[in-house]
Amino acid sequence: MREAAIVSQANPLQRIPGVAIVLGALIVLFGAIAPGFLSPANLSNVLVQSTILTMLALPMTLIIMTEGLDLSMGAVLTLTSLCVAIVSLATKSMLLGLGAGVLVGAAFGTVNGWLVAILGIPPFVATLGTLGMAQGLSLIVSDGQSVVGIPHSVRDIYSATLAGVPVPIVIALVTYAFFHALLYHTRFGSYVFALGGNREALRYAGLSPNKLLIAVYALGGTMAGIAGLLMTARMNSGHPTAGLGLEFDAIAAVAVGGTSFERGNGWLLGTLLGVISVGVLRNGLNLISLPSSVQVASVGVLVIVALFLDGLRSRA
């Protein structure tokens, strides 16, 4: 499985074309029809708005590489965002709010992994159940209302800069660097490839595929907790429906990026390009004033087009 990781890095051009062509086409299209799309301010806005999705799509890549799926990630993000808002509001501490969000996210991720690995429930069914749980808890803890009045230390994160670079972009870059190192330069990364490609090899090596699978899902929940801080800062509040549907965009970004839903075949750079493609698409559609319903449908079309191009290239 380590060889698979090395091949993915050594010859990345074999994986780029589908998502790269789509991204380039989107930039050209919206540059021509959407006023102000190519302005530096708007392009920076696209990257900033893509940071939360990046923090969901990268762990989603690892989950899909294990032949799994996490439909609860958007609802868990919503719940962790509310936890950040409620705890930081009560304690006036951003760190305590972040800690609460991370703990809740990690707990849901661990439950997802346990349901899939130990009970053998299909990932689609297991995470659909925890999606409902997280969504229900969000409505309970917030009483269906937005949590407002959060401290400046939380809401300033989304607008702050570091050496002229928006802090959300810095956080997304650090997140990508972490996942790149984890997947391609650690034993755990090799185990992730094996979980999707050859679990028997892990058993022969004396490792527990179930424990590793739980760790992958727990990592996804933890990242949803960290992303909850950015979501709260972005909205300047906690809202009981803030992250619903983002799991679809995360799965779309992973699929557009070229990660296979079987055989432990994944590519993080492709996921990052997929995230940017989704961000460019939504931003461009906003600029030309198309409704959100059209945006959701367009993301689906984006996935189909990118996979179609990759399929054509593979057959050629």
PASEBA-1860 file (N, C-alpha, C; in nm, 3 decimals):
! residues 316
1> MREAAIVS> 0.082/-0.121/0.000/0.000/0.000/0.000/0.085/0.127/0.000 ~ 0.205/0.118/0.061/0.297/0.232/0.055/0.332/0.262/-0.088 ~ 0.345/0.155/-0.171/0.376/0.177/-0.313/0.268/0.260/-0.380 ~ 0.141/0.235/-0.342/0.031/0.312/-0.401/0.043/0.459/-0.369 ~ 0.084/0.489/-0.246/0.101/0.628/-0.207/0.213/0.693/-0.286 ~ 0.323/0.617/-0.305/0.438/0.672/-0.377/0.402/0.698/-0.522 ~ 0.327/0.604/-0.583/0.286/0.622/-0.722/0.200/0.746/-0.737 ~ 0.108/0.768/-0.639/0.019/0.884/-0.647/0.096/1.013/-0.646
9> QANPLQRI> 0.212/1.015/-0.569/0.291/1.137/-0.563/0.386/1.147/-0.682 ~ 0.440/1.033/-0.726/0.542/1.036/-0.828/0.486/1.074/-0.965 ~ 0.360/1.040/-0.991/0.303/1.066/-1.122/0.166/1.135/-1.108 ~ 0.161/1.252/-1.045/0.033/1.316/-1.020/-0.040/1.363/-1.144 ~ 0.032/1.387/-1.254/-0.032/1.437/-1.375/-0.134/1.339/-1.430 ~ -0.120/1.209/-1.397/-0.218/1.112/-1.444/-0.350/1.129/-1.372 ~ -0.351/1.204/-1.260/-0.474/1.219/-1.183/-0.537/1.357/-1.197 ~ -0.460/1.455/-1.248/-0.506/1.593/-1.246/-0.613/1.625/-1.351
17> PGVAIVLG> -0.601/1.581/-1.477/-0.678/1.641/-1.585/-0.825/1.666/-1.563 ~ -0.902/1.568/-1.513/-1.045/1.588/-1.500/-1.081/1.710/-1.417 ~ -1.032/1.715/-1.294/-1.065/1.825/-1.204/-1.000/1.955/-1.250 ~ -0.878/1.946/-1.307/-0.810/2.068/-1.351/-0.881/2.131/-1.470 ~ -0.928/2.049/-1.563/-1.000/2.101/-1.679/-1.130/2.168/-1.634 ~ -1.201/2.103/-1.543/-1.326/2.160/-1.492/-1.302/2.292/-1.421 ~ -1.200/2.295/-1.335/-1.169/2.418/-1.261/-1.130/2.530/-1.357 ~ -1.045/2.500/-1.454/-1.007/2.601/-1.551/-1.124/2.653/-1.631
25> ALIVLFGA> -1.213/2.561/-1.671/-1.331/2.601/-1.748/-1.422/2.691/-1.666 ~ -1.438/2.658/-1.537/-1.523/2.740/-1.451/-1.467/2.880/-1.435 ~ -1.336/2.890/-1.418/-1.274/3.021/-1.402/-1.292/3.105/-1.528 ~ -1.271/3.044/-1.644/-1.289/3.116/-1.770/-1.434/3.157/-1.789 ~ -1.527/3.066/-1.760/-1.670/3.094/-1.778/-1.715/3.209/-1.691 ~ -1.688/3.202/-1.560/-1.737/3.306/-1.471/-1.658/3.436/-1.486 ~ -1.533/3.424/-1.531/-1.457/3.545/-1.561/-1.520/3.625/-1.674 ~ -1.590/3.552/-1.763/-1.652/3.618/-1.878/-1.793/3.668/-1.849
33> IAPGFLSP> -1.868/3.597/-1.763/-2.009/3.633/-1.746/-2.043/3.693/-1.610 ~ -1.953/3.679/-1.512/-1.984/3.729/-1.377/-1.901/3.853/-1.348 ~ -1.963/3.969/-1.335/-1.888/4.092/-1.308/-1.810/4.083/-1.177 ~ -1.682/4.116/-1.184/-1.599/4.120/-1.065/-1.546/3.986/-1.019 ~ -1.575/3.880/-1.093/-1.531/3.747/-1.049/-1.380/3.737/-1.036 ~ -1.308/3.793/-1.134/-1.162/3.780/-1.136/-1.090/3.886/-1.054 ~ -1.163/3.968/-0.983/-1.098/4.068/-0.898/-1.024/3.999/-0.784 ~ -0.909/4.054/-0.744/-0.833/3.993/-0.633/-0.917/3.975/-0.507
41> ANLSNVLV> -1.003/4.071/-0.478/-1.086/4.062/-0.357/-1.181/3.943/-0.365 ~ -1.240/3.921/-0.482/-1.335/3.809/-0.494/-1.263/3.675/-0.494 ~ -1.148/3.667/-0.562/-1.074/3.541/-0.562/-1.027/3.505/-0.422 ~ -0.987/3.606/-0.345/-0.950/3.582/-0.205/-1.073/3.534/-0.127 ~ -1.188/3.592/-0.158/-1.312/3.552/-0.092/-1.347/3.407/-0.122 ~ -1.323/3.364/-0.245/-1.348/3.224/-0.283/-1.265/3.130/-0.197 ~ -1.137/3.164/-0.180/-1.048/3.079/-0.101/-1.089/3.077/0.045 ~ -1.123/3.194/0.099/-1.165/3.201/0.239/-1.291/3.119/0.261
49> QSTILTML> -1.389/3.133/0.171/-1.514/3.062/0.187/-1.498/2.911/0.166 ~ -1.388/2.870/0.105/-1.364/2.727/0.081/-1.293/2.660/0.197 ~ -1.252/2.736/0.298/-1.169/2.679/0.404/-1.246/2.576/0.488 ~ -1.370/2.606/0.521/-1.448/2.512/0.602/-1.469/2.381/0.525 ~ -1.501/2.393/0.397/-1.519/2.273/0.315/-1.389/2.194/0.306 ~ -1.276/2.263/0.298/-1.146/2.194/0.295/-1.127/2.107/0.419 ~ -1.165/2.161/0.535/-1.145/2.089/0.660/-1.240/1.970/0.674 ~ -1.346/1.966/0.594/-1.434/1.850/0.592/-1.393/1.752/0.482
57> ALPMTLII> -1.352/1.803/0.367/-1.324/1.717/0.252/-1.196/1.636/0.270 ~ -1.096/1.690/0.338/-0.972/1.615/0.356/-0.992/1.488/0.439 ~ -1.056/1.497/0.557/-1.084/1.371/0.628/-1.186/1.284/0.556 ~ -1.278/1.345/0.481/-1.373/1.266/0.403/-1.299/1.182/0.300 ~ -1.188/1.234/0.248/-1.107/1.157/0.154/-1.059/1.028/0.217 ~ -1.007/1.038/0.339/-0.958/0.919/0.408/-1.071/0.821/0.435 ~ -1.187/0.874/0.475/-1.301/0.787/0.503/-1.345/0.714/0.377 ~ -1.353/0.783/0.265/-1.393/0.721/0.139/-1.288/0.621/0.092
65> MTEGLDLS> -1.162/0.649/0.121/-1.057/0.554/0.085/-1.073/0.420/0.157 ~ -1.137/0.420/0.273/-1.162/0.294/0.344/-1.289/0.226/0.294 ~ -1.344/0.276/0.182/-1.470/0.229/0.126/-1.586/0.265/0.218 ~ -1.571/0.378/0.287/-1.675/0.425/0.377/-1.736/0.554/0.329 ~ -1.815/0.616/0.416/-1.885/0.740/0.385/-1.931/0.800/0.517 ~ -1.935/0.932/0.523/-1.983/0.999/0.644/-2.087/1.104/0.606 ~ -2.212/1.066/0.612/-2.321/1.158/0.580/-2.352/1.252/0.695 ~ -2.296/1.226/0.813/-2.329/1.307/0.931/-2.241/1.430/0.945
73> MGAVLTLT> -2.140/1.444/0.860/-2.038/1.546/0.884/-2.095/1.688/0.887 ~ -2.189/1.720/0.800/-2.248/1.853/0.800/-2.329/1.880/0.926 ~ -2.407/1.780/0.970/-2.486/1.796/1.092/-2.396/1.804/1.215 ~ -2.289/1.725/1.216/-2.194/1.732/1.328/-2.125/1.868/1.330 ~ -2.092/1.920/1.213/-2.035/2.055/1.206/-2.130/2.156/1.267 ~ -2.258/2.145/1.235/-2.358/2.235/1.293/-2.360/2.227/1.444 ~ -2.360/2.104/1.496/-2.365/2.085/1.642/-2.238/2.138/1.708 ~ -2.123/2.113/1.648/-1.999/2.162/1.709/-1.991/2.315/1.703
81> SLCVAIVS> -2.044/2.373/1.597/-2.048/2.519/1.588/-2.133/2.576/1.701 ~ -2.246/2.513/1.729/-2.331/2.557/1.839/-2.259/2.540/1.973 ~ -2.186/2.430/1.989/-2.111/2.408/2.112/-2.005/2.517/2.132 ~ -1.935/2.551/2.024/-1.837/2.658/2.031/-1.904/2.788/2.074 ~ -2.018/2.820/2.012/-2.088/2.945/2.043/-2.138/2.947/2.188 ~ -2.200/2.839/2.232/-2.258/2.835/2.366/-2.150/2.839/2.474 ~ -2.045/2.757/2.458/-1.941/2.751/2.561/-1.858/2.878/2.563 ~ -1.823/2.931/2.447/-1.744/3.055/2.444/-1.825/3.173/2.498
89> LATKSMLL> -1.955/3.171/2.474/-2.041/3.277/2.526/-2.050/3.269/2.678 ~ -2.057/3.146/2.731/-2.070/3.129/2.876/-1.939/3.154/2.950 ~ -1.827/3.118/2.886/-1.697/3.127/2.955/-1.612/3.244/2.908 ~ -1.651/3.308/2.797/-1.572/3.415/2.735/-1.435/3.364/2.689 ~ -1.427/3.234/2.663/-1.299/3.174/2.623/-1.315/3.103/2.490 ~ -1.237/3.145/2.391/-1.239/3.080/2.261/-1.186/2.938/2.271 ~ -1.080/2.917/2.350/-1.017/2.786/2.361/-1.111/2.684/2.424 ~ -1.186/2.725/2.526/-1.282/2.633/2.586/-1.394/2.601/2.488
97> GLGAGVLV> -1.436/2.700/2.412/-1.537/2.675/2.309/-1.487/2.578/2.204 ~ -1.363/2.599/2.159/-1.303/2.508/2.061/-1.290/2.368/2.119 ~ -1.247/2.359/2.244/-1.234/2.229/2.308/-1.365/2.155/2.314 ~ -1.473/2.227/2.346/-1.605/2.164/2.351/-1.646/2.112/2.213 ~ -1.622/2.193/2.111/-1.656/2.151/1.976/-1.577/2.029/1.931 ~ -1.448/2.027/1.962/-1.363/1.914/1.923/-1.407/1.786/1.995 ~ -1.437/1.797/2.124/-1.481/1.680/2.199/-1.610/1.622/2.143 ~ -1.706/1.708/2.113/-1.833/1.661/2.057/-1.812/1.599/1.919
105> GAAFGTVN> -1.731/1.664/1.836/-1.704/1.611/1.703/-1.633/1.477/1.709 ~ -1.531/1.467/1.795/-1.458/1.340/1.809/-1.549/1.229/1.860 ~ -1.641/1.264/1.951/-1.734/1.163/2.004/-1.824/1.109/1.893 ~ -1.877/1.198/1.810/-1.962/1.152/1.700/-1.882/1.071/1.599 ~ -1.760/1.113/1.570/-1.677/1.036/1.478/-1.647/0.898/1.531 ~ -1.620/0.889/1.660/-1.592/0.759/1.721/-1.715/0.669/1.716 ~ -1.831/0.726/1.743/-1.956/0.649/1.734/-1.977/0.598/1.591 ~ -1.953/0.684/1.493/-1.965/0.642/1.353/-1.873/0.523/1.325
113> GWLVAILG> -1.747/0.535/1.367/-1.652/0.427/1.344/-1.691/0.299/1.414 ~ -1.743/0.311/1.536/-1.785/0.194/1.612/-1.903/0.125/1.544 ~ -1.999/0.204/1.497/-2.115/0.146/1.429/-2.074/0.071/1.303 ~ -1.979/0.128/1.229/-1.935/0.068/1.103/-1.843/-0.051/1.127 ~ -1.743/-0.031/1.214/-1.639/-0.133/1.231/-1.681/-0.247/1.322 ~ -1.745/-0.215/1.434/-1.777/-0.317/1.532/-1.912/-0.382/1.506 ~ -2.014/-0.301/1.480/-2.147/-0.356/1.456/-2.168/-0.399/1.312 ~ -2.080/-0.354/1.222/-2.091/-0.395/1.083/-2.205/-0.330/1.008
121> IPPFVATL> -2.254/-0.216/1.057/-2.361/-0.144/0.987/-2.302/-0.073/0.866 ~ -2.365/-0.080/0.751/-2.313/-0.009/0.633/-2.293/0.140/0.663 ~ -2.184/0.199/0.616/-2.155/0.340/0.648/-2.268/0.435/0.612 ~ -2.335/0.410/0.500/-2.444/0.499/0.460/-2.554/0.500/0.566 ~ -2.591/0.382/0.615/-2.698/0.372/0.713/-2.654/0.426/0.849 ~ -2.532/0.388/0.891/-2.483/0.429/1.022/-2.473/0.581/1.033 ~ -2.413/0.643/0.933/-2.393/0.788/0.941/-2.521/0.865/0.910 ~ -2.615/0.802/0.840/-2.746/0.864/0.823/-2.816/0.873/0.959
129> GTLGMAQG> -2.798/0.769/1.041/-2.855/0.771/1.174/-2.793/0.877/1.263 ~ -2.661/0.887/1.261/-2.596/0.988/1.345/-2.620/1.129/1.291 ~ -2.645/1.141/1.161/-2.686/1.271/1.107/-2.814/1.318/1.177 ~ -2.912/1.228/1.186/-3.036/1.264/1.253/-3.016/1.297/1.399 ~ -2.926/1.222/1.465/-2.897/1.249/1.605/-2.835/1.388/1.624 ~ -2.736/1.419/1.542/-2.668/1.548/1.553/-2.762/1.663/1.521 ~ -2.845/1.643/1.421/-2.939/1.748/1.383/-3.042/1.771/1.494 ~ -3.090/1.663/1.554/-3.184/1.677/1.664/-3.122/1.744/1.785
137> LSLIVSDG> -2.999/1.707/1.819/-2.931/1.770/1.933/-2.906/1.918/1.907 ~ -2.880/1.953/1.783/-2.859/2.095/1.749/-2.984/2.176/1.779 ~ -3.098/2.120/1.745/-3.224/2.191/1.771/-3.253/2.197/1.921 ~ -3.213/2.093/1.994/-3.239/2.090/2.138/-3.153/2.192/2.212 ~ -3.021/2.191/2.186/-2.931/2.278/2.262/-2.951/2.425/2.227 ~ -3.003/2.451/2.107/-3.024/2.591/2.067/-3.168/2.636/2.079 ~ -3.257/2.540/2.112/-3.401/2.568/2.115/-3.449/2.622/1.981 ~ -3.381/2.580/1.875/-3.419/2.622/1.741/-3.385/2.764/1.706
145> QSVVGIPH> -3.306/2.832/1.793/-3.273/2.973/1.772/-3.121/2.989/1.753 ~ -3.083/3.098/1.689/-2.941/3.130/1.675/-2.883/3.170/1.810 ~ -2.758/3.131/1.832/-2.686/3.170/1.954/-2.599/3.291/1.918 ~ -2.634/3.407/1.971/-2.565/3.531/1.933/-2.488/3.587/2.052 ~ -2.411/3.692/2.024/-2.335/3.757/2.131/-2.204/3.689/2.163 ~ -2.149/3.613/2.066/-2.025/3.541/2.093/-1.909/3.639/2.111 ~ -1.804/3.600/2.183/-1.692/3.692/2.211/-1.618/3.736/2.084 ~ -1.553/3.850/2.093/-1.472/3.899/1.981/-1.360/3.801/1.946
153> SVRDIYSA> -1.307/3.731/2.045/-1.196/3.638/2.020/-1.237/3.528/1.923 ~ -1.366/3.496/1.919/-1.414/3.394/1.825/-1.445/3.456/1.690 ~ -1.525/3.560/1.688/-1.570/3.612/1.559/-1.461/3.684/1.482 ~ -1.354/3.728/1.550/-1.246/3.797/1.479/-1.156/3.701/1.402 ~ -1.165/3.570/1.432/-1.078/3.474/1.364/-1.101/3.475/1.213 ~ -1.225/3.486/1.173/-1.257/3.473/1.031/-1.210/3.594/0.951 ~ -1.197/3.709/1.016/-1.157/3.830/0.944/-1.011/3.868/0.969 ~ -0.943/3.797/1.058/-0.805/3.831/1.091/-0.710/3.785/0.980
161> TLAGVPVP> -0.591/3.845/0.978/-0.488/3.806/0.881/-0.358/3.774/0.954 ~ -0.275/3.695/0.890/-0.142/3.661/0.941/-0.042/3.685/0.829 ~ 0.041/3.787/0.847/0.136/3.827/0.742/0.062/3.860/0.612 ~ -0.055/3.920/0.626/-0.133/3.959/0.509/-0.220/3.850/0.450 ~ -0.212/3.729/0.506/-0.292/3.617/0.456/-0.407/3.593/0.553 ~ -0.530/3.584/0.504/-0.644/3.558/0.594/-0.621/3.434/0.679 ~ -0.651/3.444/0.808/-0.629/3.332/0.900/-0.700/3.204/0.856 ~ -0.826/3.210/0.805/-0.888/3.085/0.760/-0.807/3.013/0.652
169> IVIALVTY> -0.745/3.089/0.562/-0.662/3.025/0.459/-0.540/2.962/0.522 ~ -0.480/3.029/0.619/-0.364/2.973/0.690/-0.404/2.841/0.757 ~ -0.519/2.840/0.823/-0.566/2.718/0.890/-0.588/2.606/0.789 ~ -0.646/2.640/0.673/-0.670/2.539/0.570/-0.538/2.483/0.515 ~ -0.438/2.568/0.495/-0.308/2.522/0.446/-0.239/2.432/0.547 ~ -0.247/2.469/0.675/-0.189/2.385/0.779/-0.261/2.250/0.784 ~ -0.393/2.253/0.767/-0.471/2.129/0.766/-0.429/2.040/0.651 ~ -0.412/2.100/0.532/-0.370/2.020/0.417/-0.231/1.960/0.441
177> AFFHALLY> -0.139/2.040/0.493/-0.004/1.990/0.520/-0.008/1.873/0.618 ~ -0.092/1.885/0.720/-0.105/1.778/0.818/-0.155/1.649/0.753 ~ -0.261/1.659/0.673/-0.318/1.539/0.612/-0.224/1.481/0.507 ~ -0.153/1.567/0.435/-0.056/1.517/0.337/0.053/1.436/0.407 ~ 0.107/1.491/0.515/0.211/1.419/0.589/0.154/1.290/0.649 ~ 0.033/1.298/0.702/-0.028/1.181/0.766/-0.051/1.068/0.666 ~ -0.103/1.101/0.548/-0.139/0.998/0.452/-0.020/0.941/0.377 ~ 0.076/1.025/0.343/0.184/0.982/0.256/0.317/0.955/0.327
185> HTRFGSYV> 0.329/0.996/0.452/0.458/0.985/0.518/0.451/0.921/0.656 ~ 0.343/0.853/0.688/0.334/0.783/0.816/0.281/0.642/0.793 ~ 0.303/0.556/0.893/0.248/0.420/0.885/0.096/0.423/0.885 ~ 0.039/0.518/0.960/-0.107/0.528/0.963/-0.161/0.551/0.822 ~ -0.092/0.633/0.743/-0.135/0.656/0.605/-0.134/0.528/0.524 ~ -0.030/0.446/0.543/-0.025/0.318/0.473/-0.140/0.229/0.515 ~ -0.175/0.236/0.644/-0.286/0.155/0.692/-0.418/0.200/0.631 ~ -0.432/0.332/0.607/-0.555/0.383/0.545/-0.568/0.327/0.404
193> FALGGNRE> -0.458/0.327/0.328/-0.462/0.267/0.194/-0.502/0.120/0.203 ~ -0.447/0.050/0.302/-0.476/-0.093/0.316/-0.620/-0.119/0.358 ~ -0.679/-0.028/0.437/-0.817/-0.047/0.479/-0.911/-0.056/0.360 ~ -0.880/0.019/0.255/-0.964/0.014/0.137/-0.919/-0.087/0.034 ~ -0.792/-0.123/0.040/-0.739/-0.210/-0.064/-0.709/-0.351/-0.022 ~ -0.669/-0.370/0.104/-0.627/-0.505/0.145/-0.629/-0.517/0.298 ~ -0.746/-0.533/0.355/-0.756/-0.541/0.501/-0.695/-0.669/0.556 ~ -0.694/-0.774/0.474/-0.634/-0.898/0.521/-0.487/-0.880/0.552
201> ALRYAGLS> -0.419/-0.795/0.474/-0.277/-0.770/0.499/-0.257/-0.709/0.638 ~ -0.349/-0.624/0.680/-0.340/-0.564/0.813/-0.355/-0.672/0.921 ~ -0.448/-0.764/0.900/-0.466/-0.871/0.998/-0.343/-0.961/1.005 ~ -0.285/-0.992/0.890/-0.165/-1.075/0.890/-0.048/-1.005/0.959 ~ -0.050/-0.871/0.955/0.056/-0.793/1.020/0.030/-0.774/1.170 ~ -0.079/-0.833/1.219/-0.110/-0.823/1.360/-0.181/-0.695/1.399 ~ -0.236/-0.622/1.302/-0.305/-0.497/1.329/-0.456/-0.519/1.328 ~ -0.528/-0.429/1.395/-0.672/-0.440/1.402/-0.737/-0.343/1.304
209> PNKLLIAV> -0.793/-0.393/1.193/-0.861/-0.303/1.099/-0.974/-0.226/1.165 ~ -1.043/-0.287/1.261/-1.154/-0.220/1.326/-1.108/-0.096/1.402 ~ -1.000/-0.109/1.477/-0.948/0.006/1.553/-0.901/0.116/1.460 ~ -0.838/0.078/1.350/-0.791/0.177/1.253/-0.909/0.248/1.188 ~ -1.014/0.173/1.158/-1.132/0.232/1.095/-1.199/0.330/1.190 ~ -1.208/0.294/1.316/-1.264/0.386/1.416/-1.181/0.513/1.424 ~ -1.048/0.498/1.417/-0.959/0.615/1.423/-0.982/0.708/1.305 ~ -1.006/0.653/1.186/-1.030/0.735/1.067/-1.159/0.816/1.083
217> YALGGTMA> -1.265/0.751/1.128/-1.392/0.822/1.148/-1.381/0.924/1.260 ~ -1.307/0.889/1.367/-1.288/0.982/1.479/-1.211/1.106/1.432 ~ -1.115/1.087/1.343/-1.041/1.200/1.288/-1.134/1.292/1.209 ~ -1.227/1.233/1.134/-1.324/1.314/1.061/-1.412/1.396/1.154 ~ -1.457/1.336/1.263/-1.538/1.409/1.360/-1.459/1.519/1.428 ~ -1.333/1.491/1.458/-1.247/1.592/1.521/-1.230/1.713/1.431 ~ -1.210/1.689/1.302/-1.194/1.800/1.208/-1.323/1.879/1.195 ~ -1.438/1.812/1.205/-1.566/1.884/1.204/-1.575/1.975/1.325
225> GIAGLLMT> -1.518/1.930/1.438/-1.517/2.014/1.557/-1.432/2.138/1.540 ~ -1.315/2.122/1.478/-1.229/2.238/1.454/-1.294/2.332/1.353 ~ -1.353/2.274/1.250/-1.423/2.356/1.150/-1.541/2.430/1.212 ~ -1.596/2.375/1.320/-1.706/2.442/1.388/-1.667/2.579/1.440 ~ -1.541/2.595/1.479/-1.494/2.727/1.524/-1.499/2.827/1.410 ~ -1.453/2.786/1.291/-1.457/2.876/1.176/-1.600/2.906/1.134 ~ -1.688/2.806/1.142/-1.827/2.828/1.106/-1.891/2.930/1.199 ~ -1.865/2.918/1.329/-1.919/3.014/1.425/-1.866/3.154/1.399
233> ARMNSGHP> -1.734/3.162/1.372/-1.674/3.292/1.345/-1.727/3.352/1.215 ~ -1.749/3.268/1.115/-1.799/3.316/0.986/-1.939/3.374/0.999 ~ -2.026/3.306/1.077/-2.165/3.349/1.090/-2.186/3.447/1.205 ~ -2.079/3.466/1.285/-2.090/3.553/1.403/-2.198/3.504/1.499 ~ -2.224/3.373/1.494/-2.326/3.312/1.579/-2.321/3.162/1.560 ~ -2.399/3.092/1.643/-2.423/2.950/1.620/-2.565/2.934/1.570 ~ -2.584/2.855/1.465/-2.718/2.842/1.407/-2.750/2.694/1.389 ~ -2.871/2.651/1.421/-2.903/2.507/1.420/-2.911/2.441/1.283
241> TAGLGLEF> -2.894/2.517/1.176/-2.892/2.455/1.042/-2.770/2.502/0.961 ~ -2.670/2.556/1.026/-2.560/2.622/0.955/-2.485/2.531/0.860 ~ -2.456/2.409/0.901/-2.371/2.323/0.820/-2.443/2.214/0.744 ~ -2.575/2.214/0.750/-2.649/2.108/0.682/-2.627/2.114/0.531 ~ -2.596/2.001/0.472/-2.572/1.995/0.329/-2.425/2.003/0.292 ~ -2.339/2.045/0.385/-2.197/2.055/0.353/-2.133/1.918/0.332 ~ -2.194/1.814/0.390/-2.140/1.680/0.366/-2.151/1.644/0.218 ~ -2.257/1.694/0.152/-2.272/1.670/0.008/-2.160/1.738/-0.070
249> DAIAAVAV> -2.130/1.863/-0.036/-2.022/1.934/-0.103/-1.887/1.867/-0.078 ~ -1.868/1.815/0.044/-1.742/1.748/0.077/-1.726/1.620/-0.005 ~ -1.832/1.541/-0.013/-1.828/1.419/-0.093/-1.807/1.453/-0.240 ~ -1.874/1.560/-0.286/-1.858/1.603/-0.425/-1.714/1.644/-0.454 ~ -1.653/1.718/-0.362/-1.514/1.763/-0.382/-1.420/1.644/-0.389 ~ -1.443/1.544/-0.304/-1.359/1.423/-0.306/-1.376/1.347/-0.437 ~ -1.501/1.333/-0.481/-1.527/1.261/-0.605/-1.470/1.336/-0.726 ~ -1.492/1.467/-0.729/-1.438/1.548/-0.839/-1.285/1.539/-0.841
257> GGTSFERG> -1.225/1.531/-0.723/-1.079/1.525/-0.713/-1.017/1.394/-0.754 ~ -1.098/1.293/-0.783/-1.044/1.170/-0.837/-1.028/1.056/-0.739 ~ -1.072/1.073/-0.614/-1.062/0.963/-0.518/-1.166/0.857/-0.552 ~ -1.123/0.732/-0.555/-1.211/0.621/-0.588/-1.289/0.577/-0.464 ~ -1.411/0.531/-0.484/-1.493/0.483/-0.374/-1.466/0.337/-0.342 ~ -1.361/0.282/-0.400/-1.323/0.145/-0.370/-1.173/0.128/-0.390 ~ -1.118/0.024/-0.330/-0.978/-0.016/-0.346/-0.879/0.082/-0.283 ~ -0.918/0.163/-0.186/-0.823/0.246/-0.114/-0.742/0.339/-0.200
265> NGWLLGTL> -0.805/0.399/-0.299/-0.734/0.482/-0.396/-0.775/0.628/-0.379 ~ -0.688/0.709/-0.316/-0.724/0.847/-0.290/-0.611/0.944/-0.319 ~ -0.647/1.070/-0.338/-0.549/1.172/-0.376/-0.589/1.305/-0.315 ~ -0.510/1.352/-0.218/-0.545/1.471/-0.142/-0.538/1.599/-0.224 ~ -0.439/1.611/-0.312/-0.430/1.732/-0.395/-0.552/1.743/-0.485 ~ -0.598/1.630/-0.537/-0.719/1.632/-0.617/-0.839/1.679/-0.537 ~ -0.846/1.635/-0.410/-0.955/1.682/-0.323/-0.949/1.832/-0.304 ~ -0.828/1.886/-0.284/-0.814/2.030/-0.267/-0.860/2.105/-0.392
273> LGVISVGV> -0.824/2.054/-0.509/-0.870/2.115/-0.634/-1.022/2.102/-0.647 ~ -1.075/1.990/-0.600/-1.219/1.972/-0.602/-1.291/2.072/-0.513 ~ -1.234/2.098/-0.396/-1.290/2.197/-0.305/-1.293/2.335/-0.371 ~ -1.182/2.372/-0.434/-1.176/2.502/-0.501/-1.276/2.508/-0.615 ~ -1.293/2.397/-0.686/-1.391/2.393/-0.796/-1.532/2.419/-0.745 ~ -1.566/2.354/-0.634/-1.699/2.375/-0.575/-1.713/2.520/-0.529 ~ -1.607/2.574/-0.468/-1.611/2.713/-0.422/-1.626/2.811/-0.537 ~ -1.553/2.788/-0.645/-1.563/2.875/-0.764/-1.704/2.867/-0.823
281> LRNGLNLI> -1.758/2.746/-0.831/-1.892/2.727/-0.888/-1.997/2.803/-0.806 ~ -1.995/2.785/-0.676/-2.095/2.851/-0.592/-2.078/3.003/-0.594 ~ -1.955/3.049/-0.591/-1.930/3.193/-0.593/-1.977/3.254/-0.725 ~ -1.944/3.189/-0.837/-1.985/3.240/-0.966/-2.135/3.244/-0.982 ~ -2.203/3.141/-0.934/-2.349/3.138/-0.942/-2.412/3.245/-0.854 ~ -2.348/3.272/-0.739/-2.397/3.382/-0.654/-2.385/3.516/-0.725 ~ -2.272/3.535/-0.794/-2.249/3.664/-0.861/-2.349/3.688/-0.973 ~ -2.398/3.582/-1.036/-2.497/3.601/-1.143/-2.638/3.581/-1.090
289> SLPSSVQV> -2.649/3.576/-0.955/-2.778/3.579/-0.885/-2.868/3.460/-0.913 ~ -2.808/3.341/-0.923/-2.890/3.221/-0.936/-2.926/3.170/-0.797 ~ -3.045/3.114/-0.778/-3.090/3.070/-0.645/-3.010/2.950/-0.594 ~ -3.016/2.927/-0.464/-2.940/2.820/-0.400/-2.979/2.683/-0.452 ~ -3.107/2.667/-0.490/-3.151/2.537/-0.543/-3.076/2.502/-0.671 ~ -3.050/2.602/-0.754/-2.973/2.579/-0.877/-2.828/2.548/-0.842 ~ -2.775/2.609/-0.738/-2.638/2.584/-0.697/-2.619/2.439/-0.655 ~ -2.714/2.385/-0.579/-2.705/2.245/-0.535/-2.706/2.152/-0.656
297> ASVGVLVI> -2.796/2.177/-0.749/-2.802/2.095/-0.871/-2.673/2.107/-0.951 ~ -2.616/2.227/-0.954/-2.494/2.251/-1.032/-2.376/2.174/-0.975 ~ -2.370/2.160/-0.843/-2.261/2.082/-0.782/-2.272/1.936/-0.828 ~ -2.394/1.884/-0.836/-2.413/1.749/-0.887/-2.367/1.735/-1.030 ~ -2.399/1.834/-1.112/-2.353/1.833/-1.251/-2.201/1.839/-1.258 ~ -2.141/1.918/-1.169/-1.995/1.929/-1.164/-1.930/1.793/-1.141 ~ -1.985/1.716/-1.048/-1.932/1.583/-1.019/-1.941/1.494/-1.144 ~ -2.056/1.495/-1.208/-2.077/1.410/-1.326/-1.981/1.447/-1.438
305> VALFLDGL> -1.965/1.577/-1.462/-1.877/1.622/-1.571/-1.732/1.583/-1.543 ~ -1.686/1.605/-1.419/-1.547/1.573/-1.385/-1.520/1.423/-1.399 ~ -1.613/1.341/-1.350/-1.595/1.196/-1.360/-1.605/1.149/-1.505 ~ -1.690/1.215/-1.583/-1.702/1.182/-1.726/-1.571/1.209/-1.799 ~ -1.509/1.324/-1.770/-1.382/1.358/-1.833/-1.272/1.260/-1.795 ~ -1.270/1.222/-1.666/-1.170/1.124/-1.623/-1.194/0.989/-1.690 ~ -1.321/0.954/-1.706/-1.353/0.828/-1.772/-1.308/0.828/-1.918 ~ -1.331/0.939/-1.988/-1.285/0.949/-2.126/-1.134/0.936/-2.135
313> RSRA> -1.064/1.004/-2.043/-0.920/0.999/-2.044/-0.866/0.859/-2.016 ~ -0.932/0.789/-1.925/-0.890/0.653/-1.889/-0.910/0.559/-2.008 ~ -1.022/0.572/-2.078/-1.045/0.486/-2.193/-0.950/0.517/-2.307 ~ -0.912/0.645/-2.317/-0.818/0.683/-2.424/-0.679/0.626/-2.397
END
